[in-house]
């Protein structure tokens, strides 16, 4: 299984490395930009949830929380 994945990755990498540089850049941006935006959105949601969980509730005294 991993051998097939490694072969596929090597072929994809070789194909990309043989392209004209501006096309390489465009292809990388087209693939990575949505992945980075999705990862940033997911991290933002996780941080918001953790911050909401750790923040004292309304009307709760901060000093009473230990």
Secondary structure, 3 states (H helix, E strand, C coil): CHHHHHHHHHHHHHHHHCCCHHHHHHHHHHHHHHHHHHHHHHHHHHHHHHHHHHCCCCCCCHHHCC
